[in-house]
Amino acid sequence: MLTLLLSDVDLADNDRFLDGETPWRMFDTLRRHDPVHWQPEPAPNSGFWAVTRHADIVRVDRDPSTFTSSRFVNLEEVDDDLMAIRRSMLETDGARHQVLRKILQRDFSHRAVAQYEVFLRGLTGRTLDAALAKGRFDFVKEVSADFPINVLARMLDVPESDTQKLIDWGNRIIGNTDPDYADVLLHSEESDRYRDLPFRSPAALEVFAYGRELAAERRGGTGTDLVSKLVNQPPSDGVPLSDTDFDNYFLLLVVAGNETTRHAISHSMLALLRHPDQLDRLRADPSLIPVAVEEFLRWASPVYHFRRTATRDVELGGKQVRAGDKVVLWFASGNRDEDVFADPYAFDVTRSPNDHVTFGKGSPHFCLGNTLARLEIRVMFSELLPRLADIRLTGDVRRVRSNFVNGIKELPVEVTLA
């Protein structure tokens, strides 16, 4: 990988994240030369500290009293008067954060998730039957996007006919810096009209309306789906969810429950295509797949970063961080840290141990859906690989224009069945 000068690094430029190589070159330069780096941003933002080493990322992620999520976790700087309107569980710390997690925590526990395996295998089979029969197809559209959204639909207890709406909403909200996806590009003049909505996306209004309709139908009922639990299960601190709390919680489920697993599956497939020796190892020995899943997650790093905000003056990586400064954890960079991963740019499906930070590490904000994501990825590749005699790329890989989500929009492939 070619060396990049420190003066050429710009993590605030979404266009730098389109080619699949430049982000990693920027991360490498920062880890080596300026691991806690001040990154200027265009107005209206004011710049941030980019934290790129694994150890510093873990330190910050484990210390919410010094590095809070309550000032929001994306790069956008939200006015104080909008914080209450847009605040979700992600932007909540302390006891209330734990209470909000607890509402659905059992539904994402190892025990609860294990009960989905039979359903997942049946769903995977149907997804693959439909896709592979085409011979040539877009892996993202036919497999990566189709599979996790149907899992979410079951957990929300909504009809399969609604899954395309859920996919589109996730694209439009998370892809708010990509002209192919966004209704209104973030920081465009028009986006000010939507400043009180998550990601400044008008698609959030559609998600809110859909969630409110489900809530109205299920309030007071005996359902066990996620929506029923949100509306009928009082939080353990006795403070009920407000209508705004419900809206933001529901939107978080729709977006997080689909986008990250989808992109992890896409990146994993692309990695296997570009490392056929590793694909052959998995086909020869499927028992390696559970270990391979951890390498898939490290390699994919489907979310580039999350932000924190310093609550006090503090030293970090030799730099003086001031109270109120944005501190951005580049998890993707941590997943390529040479101090933690031997030969980090080698894709190795037998890598163990694999101390990746894809879901966070030791943090109160550790990803609630990590167990489900692992199961979905394991089942997908356990079912897919035995069906393939060959799979190859047939065109360009197109990526989401975003420095937040490490997403693939199109992955054109051709398959020969076993």
C-alpha positions in Angstrom: 0.0 0.0 0.0 1.4 3.4 -1.0 2.4 5.8 1.7 0.3 8.9 2.1 1.7 12.1 3.5 0.1 13.5 6.7 -0.7 16.7 4.9 -2.8 14.7 2.4 -5.0 13.2 5.1 -8.6 14.5 5.2 -11.1 12.3 7.1 -13.8 14.9 6.7 -13.9 14.5 2.9 -16.5 11.9 2.0 -15.1 11.6 -1.5 -11.9 10.0 0.0 -13.9 7.0 1.0 -15.1 6.0 -2.4 -12.2 3.9 -3.8 -11.8 1.3 -1.0 -8.0 2.1 -0.6 -7.6 5.7 0.4 -9.2 5.4 3.9 -6.8 2.7 4.9 -3.8 4.7 3.6 -5.0 7.7 5.7 -5.5 5.5 8.8 -2.0 3.9 8.4 -0.4 7.4 8.1 -2.2 8.6 11.2 -1.4 5.5 13.4 2.3 5.9 12.5 2.7 9.6 12.6 -0.2 11.3 14.5 -2.5 8.8 16.2 -4.5 11.5 17.9 -4.8 13.9 15.1 -6.7 17.2 14.9 -8.8 17.1 11.7 -10.3 20.4 10.5 -13.8 20.3 9.1 -15.7 22.6 6.8 -18.4 24.8 8.3 -20.7 24.5 10.1 -18.6 21.9 12.0 -15.6 22.9 14.0 -13.1 19.9 13.7 -12.4 16.8 15.7 -9.6 14.7 17.2 -9.2 11.5 15.1 -8.2 8.6 17.4 -6.8 5.8 15.3 -4.8 3.4 17.5 -6.5 0.4 19.0 -5.4 1.1 22.6 -6.6 4.7 22.5 -9.9 3.7 20.9 -10.5 1.2 23.7 -9.5 3.7 26.4 -11.9 6.3 25.2 -14.7 3.9 24.5 -14.5 2.6 28.1 -14.6 6.0 29.7 -18.0 7.6 29.1 -17.6 10.0 32.1 -14.7 11.7 30.3 -15.8 11.0 26.7 -19.5 11.2 26.5 -22.0 10.1 23.9 -24.6 12.5 25.1 -23.3 15.3 22.8 -24.1 13.0 19.9 -22.1 10.2 18.1 -21.9 11.5 14.5 -19.8 14.3 13.2 -22.7 16.7 12.9 -22.8 19.3 15.7 -26.3 19.4 17.0 -27.6 22.5 18.8 -28.6 22.1 22.4 -32.2 22.8 21.6 -32.3 19.9 19.2 -30.6 17.3 21.4 -33.7 16.3 23.3 -35.6 15.9 20.0 -33.0 13.7 18.3 -31.6 11.8 21.2 -31.7 8.0 21.0 -30.2 5.3 23.1 -26.9 5.8 21.3 -26.7 9.4 22.6 -27.5 8.5 26.2 -25.0 7.7 28.9 -25.2 6.4 32.4 -28.1 4.8 34.2 -30.7 5.9 31.6 -28.6 4.3 28.8 -28.6 1.0 30.7 -32.3 1.2 31.3 -33.0 1.8 27.6 -30.7 -1.2 26.6 -32.4 -3.4 29.2 -35.8 -3.1 27.5 -34.7 -5.3 24.6 -31.5 -6.8 25.9 -33.0 -10.2 26.5 -34.2 -10.3 22.9 -30.6 -10.0 21.7 -29.0 -12.3 24.3 -27.2 -15.5 23.2 -30.1 -17.6 24.4 -32.7 -15.6 22.6 -30.7 -15.3 19.4 -29.9 -19.0 19.3 -33.7 -19.7 18.8 -33.5 -17.9 15.5 -31.1 -20.3 13.9 -33.6 -22.7 12.3 -35.6 -19.7 11.0 -32.3 -18.1 9.7 -31.3 -21.3 7.8 -34.7 -21.5 6.1 -34.6 -17.8 5.2 -31.0 -18.1 3.9 -32.0 -21.0 1.8 -34.9 -19.0 0.2 -32.7 -16.0 -0.3 -29.9 -18.1 -2.0 -32.4 -20.1 -4.1 -33.7 -16.9 -5.6 -30.4 -15.2 -6.1 -28.2 -18.1 -7.4 -30.8 -19.2 -9.9 -30.1 -15.9 -11.8 -26.5 -16.9 -12.5 -25.4 -13.2 -12.7 -26.7 -10.8 -10.1 -25.9 -8.0 -7.7 -24.8 -9.7 -4.5 -25.8 -6.7 -2.4 -29.3 -6.4 -3.7 -30.1 -10.1 -3.9 -28.3 -11.4 -0.9 -26.7 -8.9 1.5 -29.7 -6.5 1.7 -32.4 -9.1 1.4 -31.3 -11.4 4.2 -30.8 -9.2 7.4 -33.9 -7.1 6.6 -36.1 -10.2 6.7 -34.7 -11.1 10.1 -35.5 -7.6 11.3 -39.0 -7.9 9.8 -39.6 -11.0 11.8 -38.4 -9.4 15.1 -40.6 -6.4 14.5 -43.5 -8.7 13.3 -44.1 -6.8 10.1 -45.0 -8.4 6.7 -42.3 -9.4 4.3 -43.9 -7.1 1.8 -42.6 -4.2 3.8 -39.0 -5.2 3.7 -38.1 -3.1 0.6 -39.5 0.0 2.4 -37.2 -0.8 5.4 -34.2 -1.2 3.1 -34.9 2.1 1.3 -35.3 4.0 4.5 -32.0 2.7 5.8 -30.3 3.7 2.6 -31.7 7.2 2.6 -31.0 7.8 6.3 -27.5 6.3 6.6 -26.5 7.4 3.0 -27.2 11.1 3.8 -23.9 12.0 2.2 -24.4 9.9 -1.0 -26.3 11.5 -3.9 -27.5 8.1 -5.0 -29.3 7.6 -1.7 -30.0 10.9 0.0 -33.2 12.8 -0.4 -31.3 15.8 0.9 -27.5 15.8 1.2 -26.2 16.5 4.7 -25.1 20.2 5.1 -26.8 21.3 1.9 -28.8 24.4 2.2 -32.0 22.4 2.0 -30.9 20.1 4.9 -31.5 22.9 7.4 -35.3 22.3 6.9 -34.7 18.9 8.5 -32.3 19.7 11.2 -34.6 18.3 13.9 -34.6 14.8 12.3 -32.0 12.1 12.7 -29.3 12.4 10.1 -31.3 15.4 8.8 -33.1 12.9 6.6 -36.8 13.4 5.6 -36.9 9.6 5.4 -37.0 9.7 9.2 -40.6 11.1 9.0 -41.7 8.0 7.1 -40.0 5.7 9.6 -41.7 7.6 12.5 -45.1 7.3 10.9 -44.7 3.6 10.2 -43.5 3.0 13.8 -46.3 5.0 15.3 -48.9 2.9 13.4 -47.4 -0.3 14.7 -47.3 1.1 18.2 -50.9 2.1 18.1 -51.9 -1.4 16.9 -49.9 -3.2 19.7 -50.2 -1.0 22.7 -52.0 -2.9 25.5 -51.6 -6.2 23.7 -49.7 -9.4 24.5 -47.3 -9.5 21.6 -43.7 -10.5 22.1 -42.2 -8.6 19.1 -39.8 -5.7 19.6 -42.5 -3.0 19.0 -44.8 -4.6 21.6 -42.1 -4.7 24.2 -41.2 -1.0 23.6 -44.8 0.1 24.1 -46.0 -2.3 26.8 -42.9 -2.9 28.9 -42.2 0.0 31.3 -38.6 0.9 31.7 -37.1 -0.3 35.0 -36.4 3.2 36.3 -40.1 4.1 36.1 -39.6 6.8 33.5 -41.8 5.8 30.5 -40.7 6.3 26.9 -42.0 9.5 25.5 -43.4 9.6 22.0 -40.1 11.0 20.9 -38.1 8.3 22.7 -40.2 5.7 20.9 -39.7 7.3 17.5 -35.9 7.4 17.9 -35.6 3.9 19.4 -37.7 2.5 16.5 -35.6 4.3 13.9 -32.5 3.0 15.5 -33.8 -0.6 15.2 -34.7 -0.1 11.6 -31.3 1.4 10.6 -28.9 -0.5 12.9 -30.7 -3.8 12.5 -30.2 -3.8 8.7 -27.3 -1.6 7.5 -24.3 -2.9 9.4 -24.9 -6.7 8.9 -25.7 -6.1 5.3 -22.4 -4.3 4.7 -20.4 -6.9 6.7 -21.8 -9.7 4.5 -21.0 -7.7 1.3 -17.4 -7.0 2.4 -16.9 -10.6 3.5 -17.9 -11.9 0.1 -15.7 -9.4 -1.6 -12.8 -10.4 0.6 -13.3 -14.1 -0.3 -13.5 -13.2 -4.0 -10.2 -11.4 -3.8 -8.5 -14.1 -1.6 -9.6 -17.3 -3.3 -7.2 -19.3 -1.2 -9.2 -18.4 1.9 -12.4 -19.2 0.1 -11.0 -22.6 -0.7 -10.0 -23.2 2.9 -13.5 -22.5 4.1 -15.1 -24.8 1.5 -12.6 -27.5 2.4 -13.2 -27.2 6.1 -16.6 -25.5 7.0 -15.7 -25.9 10.7 -13.5 -22.9 10.3 -16.5 -20.6 9.6 -17.1 -19.5 13.2 -13.5 -18.3 13.5 -13.7 -16.8 10.0 -16.7 -14.7 11.1 -14.5 -12.7 13.5 -12.0 -12.1 10.6 -15.0 -11.1 8.4 -16.0 -8.5 11.1 -12.5 -7.2 11.5 -11.9 -6.9 7.8 -15.3 -5.4 7.0 -15.4 -2.8 9.7 -18.9 -1.7 8.5 -18.9 1.4 10.6 -15.9 3.6 10.2 -16.3 5.7 13.3 -18.3 6.9 16.3 -17.9 10.2 18.0 -17.6 11.1 21.6 -17.2 14.6 23.2 -14.7 15.4 26.0 -16.3 16.4 29.2 -13.1 17.8 30.7 -9.6 18.7 29.7 -7.6 15.5 29.3 -4.4 14.2 27.8 -4.8 11.6 25.1 -2.0 10.2 23.0 0.3 13.0 23.9 -2.3 15.7 22.9 -4.2 18.1 25.1 -7.9 17.6 24.4 -10.1 20.3 25.7 -13.6 20.0 27.3 -16.1 20.2 24.5 -13.8 18.9 21.8 -15.1 16.2 19.5 -13.2 12.9 19.9 -13.8 10.5 17.0 -13.0 6.8 17.4 -12.0 5.3 14.0 -12.8 1.7 14.7 -11.9 0.7 11.2 -8.3 2.0 11.8 -8.2 0.1 15.1 -9.0 -3.1 13.2 -5.8 -2.7 11.2 -3.5 -1.7 14.1 -0.1 -3.4 13.6 0.5 -3.4 17.4 -2.5 -5.7 17.8 -2.9 -7.7 14.6 0.1 -9.5 13.0 0.1 -8.6 9.3 -3.2 -6.7 9.5 -3.7 -6.4 5.8 -3.6 -10.2 5.4 -7.1 -11.6 5.2 -6.8 -14.8 7.3 -9.9 -16.9 8.0 -8.0 -18.8 10.7 -6.8 -15.6 12.6 -6.9 -16.2 16.3 -7.0 -14.4 18.6 -8.8 -11.6 16.9 -9.3 -8.6 19.2 -11.3 -6.5 16.7 -13.3 -3.5 17.8 -16.0 -3.7 15.3 -18.7 -3.8 18.0 -16.8 -1.6 20.4 -14.8 -3.2 23.3 -15.6 -3.1 27.0 -17.9 -0.1 26.4 -21.4 0.6 27.9 -22.3 1.2 24.2 -21.0 -2.3 23.1 -23.3 -3.2 20.1 -26.6 -4.7 21.4 -27.0 -6.8 18.3 -23.5 -8.3 18.1 -24.7 -11.8 18.8 -27.4 -11.7 16.2 -25.0 -10.2 13.6 -22.5 -13.0 14.2 -25.2 -15.7 13.8 -26.5 -14.1 10.6 -23.1 -14.0 9.1 -22.2 -17.5 10.2 -25.4 -19.0 8.8 -25.2 -17.1 5.5 -21.7 -18.4 4.7 -22.4 -21.9 6.0 -25.3 -22.1 3.6 -23.7 -20.3 0.7 -20.3 -21.8 0.3 -21.3 -25.4 -0.2 -23.6 -24.3 -3.1 -20.8 -22.7 -5.1 -18.5 -24.3 -7.6 -17.3 -20.9 -8.5 -18.1 -17.2 -7.9 -16.4 -14.2 -9.7 -16.7 -10.5 -10.0 -18.2 -9.3 -13.2 -18.0 -5.5 -12.8 -17.0 -2.6 -10.6 -17.6 -2.5 -6.9 -19.5 0.6 -6.0 -19.2 2.0 -2.5 -21.3 4.3 -0.4 -20.0 7.9 -0.3 -19.6 8.1 3.4 -17.0 8.5 6.1 -19.4 7.0 8.6 -20.7 3.7 7.1 -18.2 1.5 5.2 -20.8 0.4 2.7 -20.9 -1.4 -0.6 -23.8 -0.4 -3.0 -23.1 -2.9 -5.8 -21.2 -6.1 -6.0 -21.9 -7.7 -9.4 -21.1 -11.5 -9.5 -21.5 -14.5 -11.6 -21.8 -18.0 -10.0 -21.4 -21.6 -11.1 -23.4 -23.9 -8.8 -21.8 -27.0 -7.2 
